[in-house]
Amino acid sequence: MSIAIIANPLAGRGRGQNVAHLAKEILTAQKVDYELLYTEFPGHAIELAQEASANHPIVAALGGDGTIREVLQGTWQTSATLGIIPGGTGNDYARGLGISQKTEEAIHTLLHGHEILFDVGLQNGLVFGQMVSIGFSADVLEYVNHHRDGFWKGSAAFLAAVAATIRHLHAFPVKITVDGKIIEKNVIALFALNMPYGGGGMNFAPEAHYNSGHFHLLMIEEIGRLNFALTLPKIYSGRHVTHPAVHIVPGKEISVESELLPLMIDGDIFPAKPFHAKIVPQAMRIMVPKTPA
């Protein structure tokens, strides 16, 4: 068995580089047949993953959720199986799949785990596995990206971003079509989730599952700043779902009519485009641990 590792050295404010060095030491010591490839620019992981999938049965993403999304896009229509070595800021793919954030244990999963089938989302041609979102969530991520050299790291960086951006909280009208059913609301954020977590451990949709065959559409209606600030900590435990402003409905295809807003897709910000998410059930194979972390 041979493994290709697509590593983003800039992930996690340089954590990706350190994790890549450690992974190299571990794999070399265990005499594993592997190839380590470094990304050099946004989107490069897609190209590298497509090429690697022709020569390796397992193509692993080493980096943050954005790097994993790119490797997913490069491999999902090939015969390769996706592997994950967490090395980013949020690491919510790993969290949702039960993959340890410890490098040694993540590599053990690559070598000795088992394959599961994973639903893939499509957003206007872009592939994703975790979520697509508009509204306040994208504002928070933009703040995190603009303050990468700040003091806070990991989950704390997301909390600091929420505190800094909550003063600009605002609602916007949306017309949502979910599997043919129309919903009209004023919302501050909208998510189509394939897994529970985002934002470094925020449990947005506790019941979302990577092979359920549908998204969990999370809608957060217009809410006051103070009410929102008091409710926000409950997101980590999933208890926010009982709040009257929070609504979750299942759906296989979701279209949104609203003002054009930037899209947050698997930890990256994309330019404003219409929101149209569709699920492709069991479209990808992923290596996960036999016992979730």
Steps between C-alpha positions, in 0.01 A plus 500: 500500500629845412379831634519850356489786750395843374630742764423869542801641690316826574199335666435580864744794497791270419376194687465322165876519444576353843244222458643417156850462647369273775297293252811454286698373800226257604439357153871466425560322832219256421634443147172606340495563124394864483535820300487841669385790283475863612242748377626833370184702434120488555347222291833320455386210720225420247754458222745304715225268627374426148851405389578299817178299476631334185795350690386458861196319644493744793536876458518683831444869570731653760382842608180676593144450383559706186788275396287191563223646284744551212636146525141373516422690180807351332423141598125449529455378143810276505570158647705645788398501865529827691709517817526786751788622716378807694731801485279806487316744723150351530554135400125436486523229234708292739268582789191393304662176384649400836859538377752591768674837478818333622721438197617153607142380548378658176774316309407177677149553360644540149682169533264292712157664491206403283316659209160662529280649230458875528237733352637781282340841461501706182473879512484640146779268384707516818531180702469506879463252782433707808280805435410798289378811680411868453451783746660552839705179478681629191563835672665317791725296271604810307603658830702189593676507162586868533652446846706187440798653679299586810544357849203259493528163328272201433150516648596811698563684172142435392361616835707819479366559149140454616553754778650748255233465228183463707459879509428485125235228535218556250217300343420464131195356322528161328272283290614141543391205288566166674410197287224705338364651824529880535599669827522879541675654801726779619823333614843595630658176374415198290686166483470183294685248719627153414669459840430651842802721554645828376690796641742289701256276683167685483237225494267671254286200409540217754302250292678566169687195369738456210306213341138586580424582135382854581616833640388656824392852407564724802322836500568761768224761490531866588615530861627780725871535565472431874271201449738364238804551725330314786391214272830460315684296768228234472614424144795300634268255674225513235248644747439803277257293290224560757513878451188636321718682242675176396341264245643185340337314211635214284545542127678345203498814285494856633474823303500847653378826349651798682748780456824354369728432794844341542486125551680316777578150375692256720702768673572720196332816373386514137367800305128574507299258285150352516463239775406165346607184683430143389598175671660204320453202735790264578717653227841477675702249699678630810733328747375532859608331824341171599434665838418874464722742691 
